[in-house]
Amino acid sequence: MRNVILGSTGICVPQNGFGALPVQRVSEEEAVKILRAAWDGGMRYFDTARAYSDSEKKIGLAFGKAPEGSRDTWQRPPRDQIFIATKTTAKNPEGFWKDLHTSLENLKTSYIDVYQFHQMEQCYRPGDGTGMYEAMQEAKAQGLIRHIGGTAHKIGIAMEAASSGLYETIQFPFSYLAGEKELELVRICRENNVGFVAMKGLAGGLINNSRAAMAYMAQFDNVLPIWGIQKMDELAEWLSFQRETPQMDAAVSDFIAQEKKELSGDFCRGCGYCMPCTVGIEINQCARISLMIRRAPSAVWLSEHWQKEMNRIEDCVQCGLCSSRCPYELDTPALLRRNLADYRAVLAGEASVQEHVHLKH
């Protein structure tokens, strides 16, 4: 597997990062086992966030200094050989500093390699009146962070940040379902020596072929994918690519072309920007349920829980907030209604989960 350099940060790691959002869903013991196995297997870049409940704490337990009297004898990696990125959703400097110090405590580290504004709604700049970028600069001057980054779901904000000369890394959704705008963002990052961190490399669960996903990423020498991992068997799959990285051959290329054709048009990527819903609909899952019951084990999505969640769509008041927030400019209420109709057809046996229903506007 190739190493990638994250732009001007100089961080050089295998093209196989660990996305630690999912470890919040497993026990501390299991999370520590998974994280350490990732390190032992060759992963060096670990991405988390204050918003991921106890994910930071689990990384701290895995890699931070062992408490006195601990029987934990695992040989922890030298701090300069592991790269830890986290994020703040703060909207003011006071919240920024609170988040930063909490993250440092949770991670059991004296500094964070890449500190990121989480889900940026604007491209923070010096002198913009918010004080946010100045807080980043001060944290860097104090040695509490090494590099300044940002994450976004809105392509315009990501492009502005990548072109600004202010951010050393940009994290954005990127997978083999990417369009020209996302590819342009990769080019802008390369031209401006900005590290590109690819989140949602499996498109929020729509992609179920890890070899094709990895082969696609391997084409880009400046892209670092971070895979969301919560099980040992998932980790084993990604680690196998350290030894033998899939390549974009004719078969993989044809497969991806078919996937893009099948998933062209208007579909929900599950980014969650539309949330929260004013009436409690879990929009980012319900608006793509027709795809999920055909591309993932259907029993999970046909459970009593999801039947109840889908029925909430009937409570939609057509406020339009979800559509106004959607980075992909979807007519989300209409998409929800079509997914509900299809879902009920599947439950009634009138539609098969083996068939693909293409939900376009």
C-alpha positions in Angstrom: 0.0 0.0 0.0 1.2 3.5 -0.9 1.8 6.2 1.7 0.1 9.5 1.2 1.3 12.9 2.4 -1.4 15.2 3.8 -0.5 18.3 2.0 1.6 20.9 3.9 1.2 19.0 7.2 3.9 16.7 6.0 2.0 13.8 7.7 2.9 10.7 5.8 0.7 7.6 6.5 -0.6 4.5 4.7 -3.6 5.3 2.5 -5.8 3.5 5.0 -7.1 5.7 7.9 -9.3 4.7 10.8 -12.6 6.5 11.3 -13.5 6.2 14.9 -17.1 7.3 14.9 -18.4 3.7 15.1 -16.4 2.7 18.1 -18.7 4.7 20.2 -21.2 1.8 19.7 -19.0 -0.9 21.2 -17.7 -1.5 24.8 -14.5 0.1 26.0 -12.8 -3.3 26.0 -13.8 -4.1 22.5 -12.9 -0.6 21.2 -9.4 -0.8 22.7 -8.9 -4.2 21.1 -10.0 -2.9 17.7 -8.0 0.3 17.8 -4.8 -1.5 18.9 -5.3 -4.2 16.2 -5.6 -1.4 13.7 -2.2 0.0 14.8 -0.6 -3.4 14.9 -1.9 -4.0 11.3 -0.4 -0.8 10.0 -3.0 2.0 10.3 -1.4 5.2 11.6 -4.1 7.9 11.2 -7.1 7.9 13.6 -10.0 10.4 13.2 -12.5 11.2 15.9 -14.6 14.1 17.2 -16.0 15.6 20.4 -19.4 14.9 18.9 -18.8 11.1 18.8 -19.8 10.6 22.5 -17.0 8.5 24.1 -15.0 7.8 20.9 -12.2 10.1 22.1 -12.0 8.5 25.5 -11.7 5.0 23.9 -8.8 6.3 21.7 -7.2 7.6 24.9 -7.6 4.3 26.6 -6.0 2.5 23.6 -3.0 4.8 23.0 -2.7 7.2 25.9 -0.4 6.7 28.9 -1.5 3.8 31.1 -2.6 4.9 34.6 -0.4 4.0 37.5 -0.9 0.5 38.8 -2.4 -0.6 35.5 -1.8 -4.2 34.4 -2.0 -3.2 30.8 1.3 -4.2 29.3 0.6 -3.4 25.6 3.5 -1.5 24.1 2.0 1.9 23.2 3.3 3.5 20.0 5.6 6.5 20.3 3.4 9.6 20.1 5.2 11.0 17.1 4.3 7.8 15.1 0.6 7.9 15.6 -1.6 10.7 14.1 -4.7 11.7 15.9 -7.3 14.0 14.5 -10.4 15.3 16.2 -13.0 18.0 15.8 -15.0 20.7 17.5 -18.5 21.8 16.7 -18.1 25.0 18.8 -19.5 28.2 17.3 -17.6 30.6 19.6 -14.0 30.8 21.1 -15.2 29.9 24.6 -16.7 26.7 23.3 -13.6 26.1 21.2 -11.3 26.2 24.1 -13.6 24.0 26.3 -13.8 21.4 23.5 -10.1 21.4 22.9 -9.1 20.9 26.5 -11.8 18.2 26.9 -10.4 16.4 23.8 -6.8 16.6 25.1 -8.0 15.1 28.4 -10.0 12.4 26.8 -7.3 11.4 24.3 -4.6 11.4 27.1 -2.3 13.4 24.9 -0.5 16.8 25.2 -1.3 17.8 21.6 -3.6 16.9 18.7 -2.1 16.4 15.2 -5.0 17.8 13.2 -7.7 19.8 14.8 -10.8 20.5 12.7 -13.8 22.7 12.6 -16.6 20.1 12.4 -19.3 20.4 9.7 -18.3 23.9 8.8 -21.2 26.2 8.0 -18.7 28.9 6.9 -15.1 29.2 6.0 -13.7 30.8 9.2 -11.0 33.4 8.5 -8.9 35.8 10.5 -10.8 39.0 11.2 -14.3 37.7 10.3 -15.6 38.7 13.7 -16.1 35.2 15.0 -12.7 34.8 16.6 -12.7 31.1 15.6 -9.8 31.1 13.3 -7.8 33.2 15.7 -8.5 30.5 18.4 -7.1 27.9 16.1 -3.9 30.0 15.5 -3.5 30.5 19.3 -3.9 26.8 20.0 -1.3 26.1 17.4 1.1 28.7 18.8 0.7 27.1 22.2 1.6 23.7 20.8 -1.8 22.2 21.7 -2.5 21.4 18.0 -0.1 20.8 15.2 -2.3 21.5 12.1 -5.5 23.3 11.3 -8.3 21.5 9.3 -11.9 21.6 8.6 -14.7 19.2 7.6 -17.7 20.0 5.5 -20.6 18.4 3.6 -21.3 21.5 1.5 -19.0 21.5 -1.6 -18.9 25.3 -1.8 -17.6 25.7 1.7 -15.0 22.9 1.2 -13.8 24.5 -2.0 -13.5 27.9 -0.4 -11.5 26.5 2.5 -9.3 24.5 0.2 -8.5 27.6 -1.8 -8.1 30.0 1.1 -4.5 29.2 2.2 -5.8 28.9 5.7 -6.5 25.2 6.1 -3.9 22.4 6.0 -6.5 19.6 5.6 -10.1 19.4 4.3 -12.3 16.4 5.1 -15.2 15.8 2.7 -17.4 12.9 1.6 -15.7 11.1 -1.2 -16.3 7.6 -2.8 -16.6 6.0 -6.2 -20.0 7.6 -6.5 -18.3 11.0 -6.6 -19.2 13.5 -9.3 -17.2 16.2 -11.1 -17.6 18.7 -8.2 -15.9 16.3 -5.8 -13.2 15.4 -8.2 -12.6 19.2 -8.7 -12.2 19.5 -4.9 -9.5 16.8 -5.0 -7.7 18.8 -7.7 -8.0 22.0 -5.8 -6.5 20.4 -2.7 -3.6 19.0 -4.7 -2.9 22.4 -6.3 -3.0 24.2 -3.0 -1.0 21.5 -1.1 -4.0 20.8 1.2 -4.4 17.3 2.6 -7.7 15.7 1.4 -9.3 13.3 4.0 -12.1 11.3 2.5 -15.0 10.5 4.8 -17.9 8.3 3.9 -15.9 6.2 1.5 -18.8 3.7 1.6 -21.4 6.4 1.0 -23.0 5.9 4.3 -23.5 2.2 3.7 -24.7 2.3 0.1 -21.4 0.9 -1.1 -20.9 -2.8 -0.1 -17.9 -3.7 -2.2 -14.8 -2.8 -0.1 -12.3 -3.9 -2.8 -13.9 -1.5 -5.3 -14.0 1.3 -2.8 -10.3 0.8 -2.0 -9.3 0.5 -5.6 -11.0 3.8 -6.4 -9.2 5.6 -3.6 -5.9 4.2 -4.6 -6.0 6.1 -7.8 -5.5 9.4 -6.0 -2.1 10.1 -4.5 -3.3 12.9 -2.3 -6.5 11.3 -0.8 -6.5 9.6 2.6 -9.7 7.6 3.2 -10.9 7.0 6.8 -13.0 3.9 7.1 -15.6 3.7 9.8 -14.9 0.5 11.7 -16.6 -1.1 14.7 -16.0 -4.8 14.2 -12.9 -6.9 14.1 -14.0 -8.6 10.8 -14.4 -5.2 9.2 -11.0 -4.2 10.4 -9.5 -7.4 9.0 -10.9 -6.6 5.6 -9.3 -3.1 5.5 -6.0 -4.4 6.9 -5.8 -7.1 4.2 -5.4 -4.2 1.7 -2.2 -3.1 3.5 -0.6 -6.2 2.1 -2.4 -6.3 -1.3 -4.1 -3.1 -2.4 -6.9 -3.6 -4.9 -6.2 -1.9 -8.2 -8.5 -0.3 -10.7 -8.6 -3.0 -13.4 -11.2 -3.5 -16.1 -13.5 -5.6 -13.9 -13.5 -3.1 -11.0 -13.9 -0.2 -13.5 -16.9 -1.9 -15.1 -18.4 -2.6 -11.7 -18.1 1.0 -10.6 -19.6 2.2 -13.8 -22.7 0.0 -13.3 -23.0 1.2 -9.7 -22.8 4.9 -10.7 -25.5 4.2 -13.4 -27.7 2.5 -10.8 -27.3 5.2 -8.2 -27.4 8.2 -10.5 -29.9 10.9 -10.0 -31.5 12.0 -6.7 -30.8 9.8 -3.7 -30.0 10.5 -0.1 -26.3 10.1 0.9 -27.2 9.9 4.6 -25.0 12.9 5.6 -27.5 14.1 8.2 -27.3 17.8 7.3 -31.1 17.8 7.2 -31.4 16.9 10.9 -33.0 17.5 13.3 -36.5 17.1 11.9 -39.1 19.3 13.6 -41.4 16.3 14.0 -38.8 13.7 14.8 -38.4 11.9 11.5 -35.0 10.2 11.2 -34.6 11.7 7.7 -31.1 10.6 6.9 -32.1 7.0 7.1 -35.8 7.1 6.1 -35.1 9.0 2.9 -32.8 6.2 1.6 -34.5 3.1 3.0 -35.5 1.8 -0.4 -31.8 1.6 -1.3 -30.7 0.2 2.0 -33.2 -2.7 2.0 -31.7 -3.7 -1.3 -28.0 -3.1 -0.6 -27.8 -4.3 3.0 -29.3 -7.2 5.0 -33.0 -6.4 4.6 -34.1 -7.9 8.0 -32.4 -5.0 9.8 -34.4 -2.4 7.9 -37.7 -4.3 8.0 -37.7 -4.6 11.8 -40.4 -3.3 14.1 -38.1 -0.3 15.0 -37.8 0.8 11.4 -41.4 0.3 10.6 -42.2 2.7 13.5 -39.6 5.2 12.2 -40.9 5.0 8.7 -44.5 5.6 9.8 -43.3 8.9 11.3 -43.1 10.2 7.7 -46.9 10.6 7.9 -46.3 13.4 10.5 -44.3 15.5 8.0 -45.6 19.1 8.1 -43.9 20.2 4.9 -41.9 22.9 6.7 -39.1 22.6 4.1 -36.3 22.9 6.6 -34.7 19.6 5.5 -34.7 20.6 1.8 -33.1 24.0 2.7 -30.3 22.3 4.6 -29.6 19.6 2.0 -26.2 20.0 0.4 -27.4 18.0 -2.6 -30.6 20.2 -3.0 -33.0 17.3 -2.8 -36.7 17.6 -2.5 -36.5 15.7 0.8 -40.2 15.6 1.7 -41.1 14.1 -1.7 -38.2 11.6 -1.4 -39.5 10.6 2.1 -43.0 10.0 0.7 -41.7 7.8 -2.1 -39.5 5.8 0.2 -42.5 5.2 2.5 -44.7 4.0 -0.3 -42.0 1.6 -1.5 -41.3 0.4 2.0 -44.9 -0.5 2.6 -45.0 -2.3 -0.7 -42.0 -4.4 0.4 -43.7 -5.2 3.7 -46.9 -6.2 1.9 -45.0 -8.4 -0.5 -45.9 -6.2 -3.5 -42.2 -5.4 -4.2 -39.1 -7.5 -3.8 -36.0 -6.5 -1.9 -34.0 -8.1 -4.7 -35.2 -5.5 -7.1 -33.7 -2.1 -7.4 -36.2 0.8 -7.2 -34.7 4.0 -8.7 -36.2 6.9 -6.8 -35.8 9.9 -8.9 -37.6 13.3 -8.9 
